[in-house]
Amino acid sequence: MQLHYGLNDYKDVDFMAFLPIILPIIVVGTLLVLIALIDLYRHRKTRKNVLIWTLNILFANTLGPILYFVIGRKESEKS
């Protein structure tokens, strides 16, 4: 029974076969982040907590931009 797996165990895996699955996820995530940052920059005068939303968008990868579009944009409409 082997409890530890080393890097040698991964030498037979074809990582290029996973590229068509992983690449669209990376592209969509990057686009979400860019669009959220552009929207935040354009409306920075009316948004509250711009720094917190910027950090949230950048460091919470896919969830950050989604939260910004759901919660952050409504925040400025109320004021």
N, C-alpha and C positions, 0 to 999 in steps of 0.2 A: 504494500500500500504506500503510494507516494503522496506525501502531504505538501511538498513544495514543488511548484512549477517554475522553471527557469525560462530565460529568454530563448534557449535552444528549442523549447517546445513549440515556439511560434514560427520557426524558420520554414515550416512546411505550409503555413497558411498563406493563401493568395489574397493579399490585402487589396489588390487592384480590382478584385471581383466585387468588393464592397463599395467601391467608388461611385457607381451609379446610384447607390442608395444614400450614401453619406453626402455627396456633393449638393443635391437639391436642398437638403436640410441646412447645410452651411450657408448656401446662397440666400435662402428665405430668412434665416436668422440674421444675417448681415444686413439684408434689405430692411428688415424690421427695425434694427438698431439705427441705421442711417436715416430712415424716414422719421422715426421718433425724434432723433436729435435735430433734424432740420426743422420739424414742426415746433419743437421746444425753442429753438433759436429764433424763429420767426415771430413767435408770440411770447417772447421773454418778458416783455413789459407788462403783460396781463396775467402771467402765470405766477403762482405763489410757489415758493420753495424750489427755485430753478436749480440750485446746486444739488439738492437732495434728489430731484427727478433725474438730473444728469447722471449722478452716481448710480441710481437705481437702473437706468437704461443701460449703462455700460457694464455693470457688474452682475446684473441679474439676467444676463443674456437674453433668452427668449421671453421669459416671464416679465422682465422689466418693461420692455416696450409695450407689451400687451396691457399691463397694469396702467401705464401712462395713458394709452389711448382710451381705456375704460374709465379710469378714475381721474387722471390728471387734467384731461381736457374739460371734463365737467366741472372741475374745481374752479376754473376761471369764468365759466358761464354763470355761476351763481353770484359772483361778485360784480 
